[in-house]
Amino acid sequence: MKKFFLFGIIAFAALSVTSCTKDDVIEIMPQEAIEFGTYLGHDVQSRGVVLENNNFNQFGVFASYTDGNWNANSPINFMYNQLVQRADANSEWTYTPLKYWPADQSYKVSFFAYAPYAASDNGISLVTANTGAGAPQILYTINPDNLGAMADFVADVDINHSKQPGDDQGIDKVNENVTFSLKHELTRVNIRAKLDRNAFGANDVANKTKVNIKSVEFTGDLFASKGTYTFATENDTRGTWLTTPTQDGDTINLASILNAQVDTELSPYKISGVSVGTTTAVPLFKPTEYLFLIPVAGESGLTAAGNVKMKIAYDIVTVDSAVNGGYTATPAVKEISLPVGALKQGVAYEYTLTFGLNEIVLSATVSDWRTETFDEDVDWDDVDF
């Protein structure tokens, strides 16, 4: 299958500041503000769909200013959920109030960046207050009543960054970049479905029979509809998730985001659903839309089959003018256990459901978002992921 990758680079460009000792007054010149820029791959996802560079216009930043190295007791005292935004893809990134690099080399700034920016309609909210210390935390909530607004949460850190000293002539460096490689921190799932025609019998009969998928649920002891994300505390590492599902696990029903419609070929059967009628797999979601789930056990995934399950409700429909109503519809419900290793952090899965008369066969392909690297000078429009 085609792999999908996110690679966002957020560059912090710092101009020079005057040098001083810890006891001196730090003199900051206006042109020395920390500036923000961003380069964004064209397969970033937000709100369940692909978000391209021309409409990625906001991200958030936390930052700690420390005398020496950052530690778990360091306060979030430099930036608190700082909104960085632009009007459109052709505009400069701006934020207010401007912040400046410390001139004393012993002082460090540690940055914690994420996207999309927290909002009430995308399931992302803040846990850490502006009086907090240590790594910031963010709550991600899957809203079963608004699954179409789910966001592809990404984050990265740059710990203990200090402005580099000047050259031999004493001239401070300018345009120094702090580079973030924003990482997918959720699990992405796509689901397709097809028929096993051999299981439906002879073609003259089978071609009149289809499966209509009415709903899909995720459930299980370890399945969680919300989780608290803690930013990483070392560079080039991932953050961690803490989930607290109910005793029997949480459940979400995906009926609201299925690519449901009434199949006219099954008339007079008129129940809305995803119609599956051939051996060619069809997507359950709308084109370029995906399901984002909170990972189980970080980058390890499920340790036992059955901890998370997929429950599918469907009808087997046969058009038959001889029967009352013009069709027969046999309802069925199948529950499938996701395999060991599923739902890893930062990994994209595509599950294919194969429907037969007596069973659904589940297979999967996995595309890992953690292996791609990019150069800043890549022309994103020419890159095929």
Secondary structure, DSSP 8 states (H G I E B T S, - for coil): -------EEEEEEE-------TTS-----GGGBEEEEEEE-TTEEETTEEE-GGG--EEEEEEEEEESS--TT-B--SEEEEEEE-SSTTS--B-SS--B--SSTTEEEEEEEEES--BTTTTEEE-S-TT-BSS-EEEEE--TT-GGG----EEEEEEEE------TTS----SEEEEEEEEE-SEEEEEEEEE-GGGG-SHHHHTTEEEEEEEEEEE-TT--SEEEEE--SSTT---EEEE---TT--EEE-GGGB--B--GGGTT----BEEE-SSS-EESB-TTB-EEE--STTTT--SSTTSSEEEEEEEEEEE-TTSTTSEEEEEEEEEEE--TT-S-TTEEEEEEEEE-SS-EEEEEEEEETTS----TT--GGG---
